Amino acid sequence: MANAALEIVGLILTLIGLIGTAASTGMPMWRVTAFIGENIIVFETRYEGLWMNCFRQADIRMQCKVYDSLLALPSDLQAARGLMCCALALGGLGLLISLVGLQCTSCIENNDKAKRLVLIIAGVMVLCACICVIIPVSWTGHVIIRDFYNPLLIDAQRRELGEALYIGWVASAFFFVGGCMFVCCNLQSDDKDSERYMYSRASDYMAYPPQPPQPLQPQQLVFLPQPQLQPQPVLSRHPSNNYSYPSRYPSVRSAVAYL
């Protein structure tokens, strides 16, 4: 029961991480104009994202333009595009696969081992999505901080960390926790698994086919010795001519003859 609750929590965390990854991928706020030094023009803000550049004037109007050429983009931006798309694909597939292996679903019945294996695969995919998110976000953040403290750049060329980077870090944390819940809650040894029994009211009963009759093998007869009954003396009023039964006690006739 506890594992089922943890699996549902992991599913919710994975869903939140997937939503955050999608938002971070589509948002243009990866790099924001830095207002430092003599750059006091605050009426216009420039945003640089994975897919477009945007200009916002006086917090009223925003204009965006999609990048014309992919090859003209810097290497960190090209890698960020591919890794974020991979993270969305892995996170979505992991979420769908985890629905099959949950204990509260009936996709795989009467096979607890298969359910655990499916959840472990889903957890590994979610952890891979976490890695694919944190690499481009951290790489872009490192480039922004490096250029910010570069003395060779003018103030107008320096940028600050945008909101999309923070959302990406939080989404990777949700992915990490959700994937760990899927994997750690289902790593059990075979000995512990053999001691668990599951009973279902809707279990299917299978009728086994009758076995073919086997030919009878001849058996050797064994004769047991029968015990011989010893005759007992019988007292009677009438004389008997049968004196073949020995006895330790004198008969009535012998007593009369003695007298």
DRENPA-3360 file (N, C-alpha, C; in nm, 2 decimals, always signed):
BEGIN
1 = MANAALEI = +0.08/-0.12/+0.00/+0.00/+0.00/+0.00/+0.09/+0.12/+0.00 ~ +0.20/+0.12/+0.08/+0.29/+0.24/+0.08/+0.35/+0.26/-0.06 ~ +0.39/+0.15/-0.12/+0.45/+0.16/-0.25/+0.36/+0.22/-0.35 ~ +0.23/+0.19/-0.34/+0.13/+0.24/-0.44/+0.12/+0.39/-0.42 ~ +0.12/+0.44/-0.29/+0.11/+0.59/-0.27/+0.24/+0.66/-0.32 ~ +0.36/+0.60/-0.30/+0.48/+0.66/-0.35/+0.48/+0.66/-0.50 ~ +0.43/+0.56/-0.56/+0.42/+0.56/-0.71/+0.33/+0.67/-0.76 ~ +0.22/+0.70/-0.70/+0.13/+0.80/-0.74/+0.20/+0.94/-0.72;
9 = VGLILTLI = +0.28/+0.95/-0.61/+0.35/+1.08/-0.59/+0.46/+1.10/-0.69 ~ +0.53/+0.99/-0.73/+0.63/+1.00/-0.83/+0.57/+1.03/-0.97 ~ +0.45/+0.98/-0.99/+0.38/+1.01/-1.12/+0.35/+1.16/-1.12 ~ +0.30/+1.22/-1.01/+0.26/+1.36/-1.01/+0.39/+1.45/-1.03 ~ +0.50/+1.41/-0.96/+0.62/+1.49/-0.97/+0.67/+1.48/-1.11 ~ +0.67/+1.37/-1.18/+0.71/+1.35/-1.31/+0.63/+1.44/-1.41 ~ +0.50/+1.44/-1.38/+0.41/+1.53/-1.47/+0.44/+1.68/-1.45 ~ +0.47/+1.72/-1.32/+0.51/+1.86/-1.30/+0.64/+1.89/-1.37;
17 = GLIGTAAS = +0.74/+1.80/-1.36/+0.86/+1.82/-1.43/+0.85/+1.83/-1.58 ~ +0.76/+1.75/-1.64/+0.73/+1.75/-1.78/+0.67/+1.88/-1.82 ~ +0.58/+1.93/-1.74/+0.52/+2.06/-1.78/+0.62/+2.18/-1.77 ~ +0.71/+2.17/-1.66/+0.81/+2.27/-1.65/+0.91/+2.27/-1.76 ~ +0.95/+2.15/-1.81/+1.04/+2.13/-1.92/+0.98/+2.19/-2.04 ~ +0.86/+2.16/-2.07/+0.79/+2.22/-2.19/+0.79/+2.37/-2.18 ~ +0.76/+2.43/-2.07/+0.75/+2.57/-2.05/+0.89/+2.63/-2.07 ~ +0.99/+2.57/-2.01/+1.13/+2.62/-2.03/+1.17/+2.61/-2.17;
25 = TGMPMWRV = +1.13/+2.51/-2.24/+1.18/+2.50/-2.38/+1.11/+2.60/-2.47 ~ +0.99/+2.63/-2.45/+0.92/+2.73/-2.53/+0.94/+2.87/-2.50 ~ +0.98/+2.90/-2.37/+0.99/+3.04/-2.33/+1.12/+3.10/-2.39 ~ +1.11/+3.23/-2.43/+1.23/+3.30/-2.49/+1.32/+3.36/-2.38 ~ +1.28/+3.35/-2.25/+1.36/+3.42/-2.14/+1.47/+3.33/-2.10 ~ +1.56/+3.29/-2.19/+1.69/+3.23/-2.14/+1.79/+3.33/-2.11 ~ +1.80/+3.43/-2.19/+1.90/+3.54/-2.16/+1.82/+3.67/-2.17 ~ +1.85/+3.75/-2.07/+1.78/+3.88/-2.05/+1.89/+3.99/-2.05;
33 = TAFIGENI = +1.85/+4.11/-2.10/+1.94/+4.22/-2.11/+1.97/+4.26/-1.97 ~ +2.10/+4.29/-1.94/+2.15/+4.34/-1.81/+2.16/+4.49/-1.81 ~ +2.10/+4.55/-1.71/+2.10/+4.69/-1.70/+2.21/+4.73/-1.60 ~ +2.33/+4.75/-1.65/+2.44/+4.78/-1.56/+2.52/+4.89/-1.62 ~ +2.60/+4.96/-1.54/+2.69/+5.07/-1.59/+2.61/+5.18/-1.66 ~ +2.64/+5.21/-1.78/+2.58/+5.32/-1.85/+2.46/+5.27/-1.93 ~ +2.43/+5.15/-1.92/+2.31/+5.09/-2.00/+2.19/+5.11/-1.91 ~ +2.13/+5.23/-1.92/+2.02/+5.26/-1.84/+1.89/+5.27/-1.92;
41 = IVFETRYE = +1.89/+5.22/-2.04/+1.77/+5.22/-2.13/+1.68/+5.11/-2.08 ~ +1.59/+5.14/-1.99/+1.51/+5.04/-1.93/+1.37/+5.03/-2.00 ~ +1.35/+5.11/-2.10/+1.23/+5.11/-2.18/+1.22/+4.99/-2.28 ~ +1.34/+4.93/-2.30/+1.34/+4.82/-2.40/+1.42/+4.71/-2.34 ~ +1.36/+4.59/-2.34/+1.42/+4.47/-2.28/+1.43/+4.37/-2.39 ~ +1.55/+4.30/-2.40/+1.57/+4.20/-2.50/+1.58/+4.06/-2.44 ~ +1.51/+3.97/-2.50/+1.51/+3.83/-2.45/+1.56/+3.74/-2.56 ~ +1.64/+3.64/-2.52/+1.70/+3.55/-2.62/+1.66/+3.41/-2.57;
49 = GLWMNCFR = +1.59/+3.33/-2.66/+1.55/+3.20/-2.62/+1.61/+3.09/-2.72 ~ +1.56/+2.97/-2.71/+1.60/+2.87/-2.80/+1.55/+2.88/-2.94 ~ +1.44/+2.95/-2.96/+1.38/+2.95/-3.09/+1.36/+3.09/-3.14 ~ +1.37/+3.19/-3.06/+1.34/+3.33/-3.11/+1.40/+3.43/-3.02 ~ +1.41/+3.55/-3.07/+1.45/+3.67/-3.00/+1.32/+3.76/-2.98 ~ +1.31/+3.82/-2.87/+1.20/+3.91/-2.84/+1.24/+4.04/-2.78 ~ +1.17/+4.15/-2.82/+1.19/+4.28/-2.77/+1.06/+4.33/-2.70 ~ +1.08/+4.38/-2.58/+0.96/+4.43/-2.51/+0.99/+4.58/-2.48;
57 = QADIRMQC = +0.89/+4.66/-2.51/+0.90/+4.81/-2.49/+0.80/+4.85/-2.39 ~ +0.86/+4.91/-2.28/+0.78/+4.98/-2.18/+0.68/+4.89/-2.11 ~ +0.71/+4.76/-2.10/+0.62/+4.66/-2.04/+0.48/+4.66/-2.10 ~ +0.47/+4.70/-2.23/+0.34/+4.70/-2.29/+0.33/+4.61/-2.41 ~ +0.43/+4.62/-2.50/+0.43/+4.54/-2.62/+0.56/+4.46/-2.64 ~ +0.54/+4.34/-2.69/+0.65/+4.25/-2.71/+0.65/+4.20/-2.86 ~ +0.76/+4.21/-2.92/+0.77/+4.16/-3.06/+0.88/+4.05/-3.06 ~ +0.85/+3.94/-3.13/+0.94/+3.83/-3.13/+0.97/+3.79/-3.28;
65 = KVYDSLLA = +1.09/+3.74/-3.30/+1.13/+3.70/-3.43/+1.20/+3.56/-3.42 ~ +1.16/+3.47/-3.50/+1.22/+3.34/-3.50/+1.36/+3.34/-3.57 ~ +1.45/+3.26/-3.52/+1.58/+3.26/-3.58/+1.58/+3.21/-3.73 ~ +1.65/+3.28/-3.81/+1.65/+3.25/-3.95/+1.73/+3.13/-3.99 ~ +1.84/+3.11/-3.93/+1.93/+2.99/-3.96/+1.97/+2.92/-3.83 ~ +1.96/+2.79/-3.84/+2.01/+2.71/-3.73/+2.16/+2.71/-3.71 ~ +2.23/+2.71/-3.83/+2.37/+2.70/-3.82/+2.44/+2.83/-3.78 ~ +2.36/+2.94/-3.78/+2.42/+3.07/-3.73/+2.41/+3.08/-3.58;
73 = LPSDLQAA = +2.35/+2.99/-3.51/+2.33/+3.00/-3.37/+2.46/+2.95/-3.30 ~ +2.49/+2.99/-3.18/+2.61/+2.94/-3.11/+2.59/+2.79/-3.07 ~ +2.70/+2.73/-3.04/+2.70/+2.58/-3.02/+2.62/+2.55/-2.90 ~ +2.63/+2.63/-2.79/+2.55/+2.60/-2.67/+2.40/+2.60/-2.70 ~ +2.36/+2.69/-2.78/+2.21/+2.71/-2.81/+2.17/+2.59/-2.90 ~ +2.25/+2.54/-2.99/+2.21/+2.43/-3.08/+2.20/+2.30/-2.99 ~ +2.30/+2.28/-2.90/+2.29/+2.16/-2.81/+2.18/+2.17/-2.72 ~ +2.14/+2.29/-2.67/+2.03/+2.31/-2.58/+1.90/+2.27/-2.65;
81 = RGLMCCAL = +1.88/+2.30/-2.77/+1.76/+2.26/-2.85/+1.75/+2.11/-2.85 ~ +1.85/+2.04/-2.89/+1.84/+1.90/-2.91/+1.82/+1.83/-2.77 ~ +1.89/+1.87/-2.67/+1.88/+1.81/-2.54/+1.74/+1.83/-2.48 ~ +1.68/+1.95/-2.49/+1.55/+1.98/-2.44/+1.44/+1.90/-2.51 ~ +1.46/+1.88/-2.64/+1.36/+1.80/-2.71/+1.37/+1.65/-2.67 ~ +1.50/+1.61/-2.65/+1.51/+1.47/-2.60/+1.45/+1.46/-2.46 ~ +1.47/+1.56/-2.38/+1.41/+1.55/-2.24/+1.26/+1.54/-2.25 ~ +1.20/+1.62/-2.34/+1.05/+1.61/-2.35/+1.01/+1.47/-2.40;
89 = ALGGLGLL = +1.08/+1.42/-2.49/+1.04/+1.28/-2.54/+1.06/+1.18/-2.43 ~ +1.17/+1.18/-2.36/+1.20/+1.08/-2.26/+1.10/+1.09/-2.14 ~ +1.07/+1.22/-2.10/+0.98/+1.24/-1.99/+0.84/+1.20/-2.03 ~ +0.80/+1.23/-2.15/+0.66/+1.18/-2.19/+0.65/+1.03/-2.20 ~ +0.75/+0.97/-2.26/+0.74/+0.82/-2.27/+0.75/+0.76/-2.13 ~ +0.84/+0.81/-2.05/+0.84/+0.76/-1.91/+0.71/+0.77/-1.83 ~ +0.64/+0.88/-1.86/+0.52/+0.90/-1.79/+0.41/+0.81/-1.84 ~ +0.41/+0.78/-1.97/+0.31/+0.69/-2.02/+0.34/+0.54/-1.98;
97 = ISLVGLQC = +0.47/+0.51/-1.98/+0.50/+0.37/-1.94/+0.47/+0.35/-1.79 ~ +0.49/+0.45/-1.71/+0.47/+0.43/-1.57/+0.32/+0.41/-1.54 ~ +0.23/+0.46/-1.63/+0.09/+0.44/-1.61/+0.05/+0.29/-1.62 ~ +0.13/+0.22/-1.71/+0.11/+0.08/-1.73/+0.15/-0.01/-1.60 ~ +0.26/+0.04/-1.54/+0.31/-0.04/-1.42/+0.26/-0.01/-1.29 ~ +0.17/+0.09/-1.28/+0.12/+0.13/-1.14/+0.03/+0.02/-1.08 ~ +0.04/+0.01/-0.95/-0.04/-0.10/-0.89/-0.19/-0.07/-0.89 ~ -0.23/+0.06/-0.91/-0.37/+0.09/-0.91/-0.43/+0.08/-1.05;
105 = TSCIENND = -0.35/+0.03/-1.15/-0.40/+0.01/-1.28/-0.41/-0.14/-1.31 ~ -0.49/-0.18/-1.40/-0.51/-0.32/-1.43/-0.46/-0.36/-1.57 ~ -0.35/-0.29/-1.61/-0.29/-0.32/-1.75/-0.22/-0.46/-1.74 ~ -0.15/-0.48/-1.63/-0.08/-0.61/-1.62/-0.13/-0.67/-1.49 ~ -0.21/-0.78/-1.50/-0.27/-0.84/-1.39/-0.20/-0.97/-1.35 ~ -0.20/-0.99/-1.22/-0.14/-1.11/-1.16/+0.00/-1.13/-1.19 ~ +0.08/-1.02/-1.21/+0.22/-1.03/-1.24/+0.29/-0.91/-1.18 ~ +0.32/-0.93/-1.05/+0.38/-0.82/-0.98/+0.52/-0.79/-1.03;
113 = KAKRLVLI = +0.59/-0.89/-1.07/+0.73/-0.88/-1.11/+0.74/-0.80/-1.24 ~ +0.64/-0.82/-1.33/+0.64/-0.74/-1.46/+0.61/-0.60/-1.43 ~ +0.52/-0.57/-1.34/+0.48/-0.43/-1.30/+0.61/-0.36/-1.25 ~ +0.68/-0.43/-1.16/+0.80/-0.36/-1.11/+0.90/-0.33/-1.21 ~ +0.92/-0.43/-1.31/+1.01/-0.40/-1.42/+0.97/-0.29/-1.50 ~ +0.85/-0.27/-1.53/+0.80/-0.16/-1.61/+0.82/-0.03/-1.54 ~ +0.80/-0.02/-1.41/+0.82/+0.10/-1.34/+0.97/+0.13/-1.33 ~ +1.06/+0.03/-1.32/+1.20/+0.06/-1.32/+1.24/+0.12/-1.45;
121 = IAGVMVLC = +1.19/+0.07/-1.56/+1.23/+0.12/-1.69/+1.18/+0.26/-1.71 ~ +1.05/+0.29/-1.66/+1.00/+0.43/-1.66/+1.08/+0.52/-1.58 ~ +1.13/+0.48/-1.46/+1.21/+0.56/-1.37/+1.35/+0.59/-1.44 ~ +1.41/+0.49/-1.51/+1.53/+0.52/-1.57/+1.52/+0.62/-1.69 ~ +1.40/+0.62/-1.76/+1.38/+0.71/-1.86/+1.36/+0.85/-1.81 ~ +1.29/+0.86/-1.69/+1.27/+0.99/-1.63/+1.40/+1.05/-1.58 ~ +1.49/+0.97/-1.53/+1.62/+1.01/-1.48/+1.70/+1.06/-1.60 ~ +1.69/+0.99/-1.71/+1.76/+1.04/-1.83/+1.71/+1.17/-1.88;
129 = ACICVIIP = +1.58/+1.19/-1.87/+1.52/+1.32/-1.90/+1.57/+1.43/-1.81 ~ +1.59/+1.40/-1.68/+1.65/+1.49/-1.59/+1.79/+1.54/-1.63 ~ +1.87/+1.44/-1.67/+2.00/+1.47/-1.72/+2.00/+1.56/-1.85 ~ +1.90/+1.53/-1.94/+1.89/+1.61/-2.06/+1.85/+1.75/-2.03 ~ +1.78/+1.77/-1.92/+1.73/+1.91/-1.89/+1.84/+1.99/-1.82 ~ +1.91/+1.93/-1.73/+2.00/+2.00/-1.64/+2.13/+2.04/-1.72 ~ +2.17/+1.96/-1.82/+2.29/+1.99/-1.90/+2.28/+2.12/-1.98 ~ +2.18/+2.14/-2.06/+2.17/+2.27/-2.14/+2.14/+2.39/-2.05;
137 = VSWTGHVI = +2.06/+2.37/-1.94/+2.03/+2.48/-1.86/+2.16/+2.52/-1.78 ~ +2.23/+2.43/-1.73/+2.35/+2.47/-1.66/+2.46/+2.52/-1.75 ~ +2.47/+2.46/-1.87/+2.57/+2.51/-1.97/+2.54/+2.65/-2.01 ~ +2.41/+2.68/-2.04/+2.37/+2.82/-2.07/+2.40/+2.92/-1.96 ~ +2.37/+2.87/-1.84/+2.39/+2.96/-1.72/+2.54/+2.99/-1.70 ~ +2.62/+2.88/-1.73/+2.77/+2.90/-1.72/+2.82/+3.00/-1.82 ~ +2.77/+2.99/-1.95/+2.81/+3.09/-2.05/+2.77/+3.23/-2.02 ~ +2.65/+3.25/-1.96/+2.60/+3.38/-1.93/+2.69/+3.44/-1.82;
145 = IRDFYNPL = +2.72/+3.36/-1.72/+2.80/+3.41/-1.60/+2.94/+3.44/-1.65 ~ +3.00/+3.36/-1.74/+3.13/+3.38/-1.79/+3.14/+3.51/-1.87 ~ +3.04/+3.53/-1.96/+3.04/+3.65/-2.04/+3.01/+3.78/-1.95 ~ +2.94/+3.76/-1.85/+2.91/+3.87/-1.76/+3.03/+3.93/-1.70 ~ +3.12/+3.85/-1.66/+3.25/+3.89/-1.59/+3.36/+3.90/-1.69 ~ +3.34/+3.89/-1.82/+3.44/+3.91/-1.92/+3.47/+4.05/-1.94 ~ +3.59/+4.10/-1.91/+3.62/+4.24/-1.93/+3.63/+4.29/-2.07 ~ +3.64/+4.19/-2.17/+3.65/+4.23/-2.31/+3.52/+4.27/-2.37;
153 = LIDAQRRE = +3.41/+4.24/-2.30/+3.28/+4.27/-2.36/+3.23/+4.40/-2.30 ~ +3.15/+4.47/-2.38/+3.09/+4.60/-2.33/+2.97/+4.56/-2.25 ~ +2.92/+4.66/-2.19/+2.80/+4.64/-2.10/+2.67/+4.60/-2.18 ~ +2.66/+4.65/-2.30/+2.54/+4.62/-2.38/+2.54/+4.48/-2.43 ~ +2.65/+4.41/-2.43/+2.66/+4.27/-2.47/+2.64/+4.17/-2.36 ~ +2.64/+4.22/-2.24/+2.62/+4.12/-2.13/+2.48/+4.09/-2.10 ~ +2.46/+3.97/-2.05/+2.32/+3.92/-2.03/+2.31/+3.87/-1.89 ~ +2.19/+3.85/-1.84/+2.16/+3.79/-1.71/+2.08/+3.66/-1.73;
161 = LGEALYIG = +2.07/+3.59/-1.62/+1.99/+3.46/-1.62/+1.85/+3.49/-1.63 ~ +1.78/+3.42/-1.73/+1.64/+3.44/-1.75/+1.55/+3.35/-1.67 ~ +1.42/+3.37/-1.67/+1.33/+3.29/-1.59/+1.33/+3.15/-1.64 ~ +1.35/+3.12/-1.77/+1.34/+2.99/-1.82/+1.45/+2.90/-1.76 ~ +1.56/+2.95/-1.73/+1.67/+2.87/-1.67/+1.63/+2.83/-1.53 ~ +1.57/+2.91/-1.45/+1.52/+2.87/-1.32/+1.41/+2.77/-1.33 ~ +1.32/+2.78/-1.42/+1.22/+2.68/-1.44/+1.28/+2.55/-1.48 ~ +1.38/+2.55/-1.57/+1.45/+2.43/-1.61/+1.52/+2.36/-1.49;
169 = WVASAFFF = +1.58/+2.43/-1.40/+1.64/+2.37/-1.29/+1.54/+2.31/-1.20 ~ +1.43/+2.37/-1.18/+1.32/+2.32/-1.09/+1.26/+2.19/-1.16 ~ +1.24/+2.20/-1.29/+1.19/+2.08/-1.36/+1.28/+1.96/-1.35 ~ +1.41/+1.99/-1.36/+1.50/+1.87/-1.35/+1.50/+1.81/-1.21 ~ +1.48/+1.90/-1.11/+1.47/+1.84/-0.97/+1.34/+1.76/-0.96 ~ +1.23/+1.80/-1.01/+1.11/+1.72/-1.01/+1.13/+1.59/-1.09 ~ +1.20/+1.59/-1.20/+1.23/+1.47/-1.27/+1.32/+1.38/-1.19 ~ +1.41/+1.43/-1.12/+1.50/+1.35/-1.04/+1.43/+1.28/-0.93;
177 = VGGCMFVC = +1.35/+1.35/-0.86/+1.28/+1.29/-0.74/+1.17/+1.19/-0.79 ~ +1.10/+1.22/-0.90/+1.01/+1.12/-0.95/+1.07/+1.00/-1.01 ~ +1.18/+1.01/-1.08/+1.25/+0.89/-1.13/+1.31/+0.80/-1.01 ~ +1.36/+0.87/-0.91/+1.41/+0.79/-0.80/+1.30/+0.72/-0.72 ~ +1.18/+0.78/-0.72/+1.07/+0.71/-0.65/+1.03/+0.58/-0.73 ~ +1.03/+0.59/-0.86/+0.99/+0.48/-0.95/+1.10/+0.37/-0.93 ~ +1.22/+0.40/-0.93/+1.33/+0.30/-0.93/+1.34/+0.24/-0.79 ~ +1.36/+0.33/-0.69/+1.39/+0.28/-0.55/+1.27/+0.20/-0.49;
185 = CNLQSDDK = +1.15/+0.23/-0.52/+1.04/+0.16/-0.46/+1.01/+0.03/-0.52 ~ +1.08/-0.01/-0.63/+1.06/-0.13/-0.70/+1.18/-0.22/-0.71 ~ +1.29/-0.18/-0.64/+1.41/-0.26/-0.64/+1.40/-0.36/-0.52 ~ +1.36/-0.48/-0.54/+1.34/-0.58/-0.44/+1.41/-0.71/-0.48 ~ +1.45/-0.78/-0.39/+1.51/-0.91/-0.42/+1.41/-1.01/-0.45 ~ +1.45/-1.12/-0.52/+1.35/-1.23/-0.55/+1.30/-1.30/-0.43 ~ +1.38/-1.31/-0.32/+1.34/-1.38/-0.20/+1.22/-1.31/-0.14 ~ +1.23/-1.17/-0.13/+1.12/-1.10/-0.08/+1.00/-1.10/-0.17;
193 = DSERYMYS = +1.02/-1.11/-0.29/+0.91/-1.12/-0.39/+0.84/-1.25/-0.38 ~ +0.91/-1.36/-0.35/+0.84/-1.49/-0.34/+0.76/-1.50/-0.22 ~ +0.78/-1.42/-0.12/+0.70/-1.43/+0.00/+0.57/-1.35/-0.01 ~ +0.55/-1.27/-0.11/+0.43/-1.19/-0.13/+0.33/-1.27/-0.21 ~ +0.21/-1.27/-0.17/+0.11/-1.34/-0.24/-0.01/-1.25/-0.27 ~ -0.06/-1.25/-0.38/-0.17/-1.16/-0.42/-0.29/-1.25/-0.46 ~ -0.40/-1.21/-0.40/-0.52/-1.28/-0.43/-0.62/-1.18/-0.49 ~ -0.68/-1.23/-0.59/-0.78/-1.14/-0.67/-0.91/-1.21/-0.67;
201 = RASDYMAY = -1.01/-1.14/-0.65/-1.15/-1.19/-0.66/-1.19/-1.23/-0.80 ~ -1.13/-1.16/-0.89/-1.16/-1.19/-1.03/-1.06/-1.27/-1.10 ~ -1.00/-1.36/-1.02/-0.89/-1.45/-1.08/-0.96/-1.55/-1.17 ~ -0.89/-1.58/-1.28/-0.93/-1.68/-1.38/-0.89/-1.82/-1.34 ~ -0.98/-1.91/-1.34/-0.95/-2.05/-1.31/-0.93/-2.13/-1.44 ~ -0.83/-2.20/-1.45/-0.79/-2.28/-1.57/-0.82/-2.43/-1.54 ~ -0.89/-2.49/-1.64/-0.92/-2.63/-1.63/-0.81/-2.71/-1.70 ~ -0.75/-2.79/-1.62/-0.64/-2.87/-1.68/-0.70/-2.99/-1.76;
209 = PPQPPQPL = -0.64/-3.02/-1.87/-0.69/-3.14/-1.95/-0.66/-3.27/-1.88 ~ -0.75/-3.37/-1.90/-0.72/-3.50/-1.84/-0.60/-3.56/-1.89 ~ -0.53/-3.63/-1.79/-0.40/-3.70/-1.83/-0.44/-3.83/-1.90 ~ -0.36/-3.87/-2.00/-0.39/-4.00/-2.06/-0.35/-4.11/-1.97 ~ -0.43/-4.22/-1.97/-0.41/-4.33/-1.88/-0.28/-4.40/-1.91 ~ -0.21/-4.43/-1.80/-0.08/-4.50/-1.82/-0.10/-4.65/-1.81 ~ -0.02/-4.73/-1.89/-0.04/-4.88/-1.89/+0.01/-4.93/-1.76 ~ -0.07/-5.03/-1.72/-0.04/-5.10/-1.59/+0.08/-5.19/-1.61;
217 = QPQQLVFL = +0.17/-5.18/-1.51/+0.29/-5.27/-1.52/+0.27/-5.39/-1.43 ~ +0.31/-5.51/-1.48/+0.29/-5.63/-1.40/+0.37/-5.63/-1.27 ~ +0.31/-5.66/-1.16/+0.37/-5.66/-1.03/+0.39/-5.81/-0.99 ~ +0.50/-5.83/-0.91/+0.53/-5.97/-0.86/+0.45/-5.99/-0.73 ~ +0.38/-6.10/-0.73/+0.30/-6.14/-0.62/+0.38/-6.19/-0.50 ~ +0.35/-6.14/-0.39/+0.43/-6.18/-0.27/+0.33/-6.25/-0.17 ~ +0.36/-6.38/-0.14/+0.27/-6.45/-0.05/+0.32/-6.44/+0.10 ~ +0.24/-6.40/+0.18/+0.27/-6.38/+0.32/+0.24/-6.51/+0.40;
225 = PQPQLQPQ = +0.32/-6.56/+0.48/+0.29/-6.68/+0.56/+0.18/-6.66/+0.66 ~ +0.08/-6.75/+0.66/-0.03/-6.74/+0.75/+0.00/-6.81/+0.88 ~ -0.04/-6.75/+0.99/-0.01/-6.82/+1.12/-0.10/-6.94/+1.14 ~ -0.05/-7.05/+1.19/-0.12/-7.17/+1.21/-0.19/-7.16/+1.35 ~ -0.32/-7.19/+1.34/-0.40/-7.19/+1.46/-0.39/-7.32/+1.54 ~ -0.36/-7.32/+1.66/-0.35/-7.44/+1.75/-0.49/-7.47/+1.80 ~ -0.53/-7.60/+1.79/-0.66/-7.64/+1.84/-0.67/-7.63/+2.00 ~ -0.78/-7.59/+2.05/-0.80/-7.58/+2.19/-0.89/-7.70/+2.23;
233 = PVLSRHPS = -0.87/-7.75/+2.35/-0.96/-7.86/+2.40/-1.10/-7.82/+2.43 ~ -1.20/-7.90/+2.40/-1.34/-7.87/+2.41/-1.40/-7.97/+2.51 ~ -1.46/-7.92/+2.61/-1.53/-8.00/+2.71/-1.67/-8.04/+2.66 ~ -1.71/-8.16/+2.67/-1.84/-8.21/+2.63/-1.89/-8.32/+2.72 ~ -2.02/-8.33/+2.73/-2.08/-8.44/+2.81/-2.08/-8.57/+2.75 ~ -2.07/-8.57/+2.62/-2.07/-8.69/+2.54/-1.92/-8.74/+2.52 ~ -1.90/-8.86/+2.53/-1.76/-8.91/+2.51/-1.72/-8.89/+2.36 ~ -1.60/-8.86/+2.35/-1.54/-8.84/+2.21/-1.42/-8.94/+2.19;
241 = NNYSYPSR = -1.42/-8.99/+2.07/-1.31/-9.08/+2.03/-1.19/-9.01/+1.98 ~ -1.19/-8.88/+1.97/-1.08/-8.81/+1.91/-0.99/-8.77/+2.03 ~ -0.87/-8.83/+2.03/-0.77/-8.80/+2.14/-0.65/-8.74/+2.08 ~ -0.66/-8.68/+1.97/-0.54/-8.63/+1.91/-0.50/-8.49/+1.95 ~ -0.57/-8.43/+2.04/-0.54/-8.29/+2.09/-0.48/-8.30/+2.22 ~ -0.35/-8.28/+2.23/-0.29/-8.28/+2.36/-0.33/-8.17/+2.45 ~ -0.33/-8.19/+2.58/-0.38/-8.09/+2.67/-0.31/-8.11/+2.81 ~ -0.28/-8.00/+2.87/-0.22/-8.01/+3.00/-0.32/-8.04/+3.11;
249 = YPSVRSAV = -0.45/-8.02/+3.09/-0.55/-8.04/+3.19/-0.62/-8.17/+3.17 ~ -0.65/-8.24/+3.28/-0.72/-8.37/+3.26/-0.86/-8.35/+3.23 ~ -0.91/-8.44/+3.14/-1.05/-8.43/+3.10/-1.14/-8.49/+3.21 ~ -1.27/-8.48/+3.18/-1.37/-8.53/+3.28/-1.37/-8.69/+3.28 ~ -1.35/-8.75/+3.16/-1.34/-8.90/+3.16/-1.23/-8.95/+3.24 ~ -1.11/-8.89/+3.22/-0.99/-8.94/+3.30/-1.01/-8.92/+3.44 ~ -1.09/-8.82/+3.48/-1.11/-8.81/+3.63/-1.20/-8.91/+3.68 ~ -1.30/-8.96/+3.60/-1.39/-9.06/+3.65/-1.32/-9.19/+3.65;
257 = AYL = -1.23/-9.22/+3.55/-1.15/-9.34/+3.55/-1.06/-9.35/+3.67 ~ -1.01/-9.24/+3.71/-0.92/-9.23/+3.83/-1.00/-9.27/+3.95 ~ -1.12/-9.23/+3.96/-1.20/-9.26/+4.08/-1.24/-9.41/+4.08;
% end
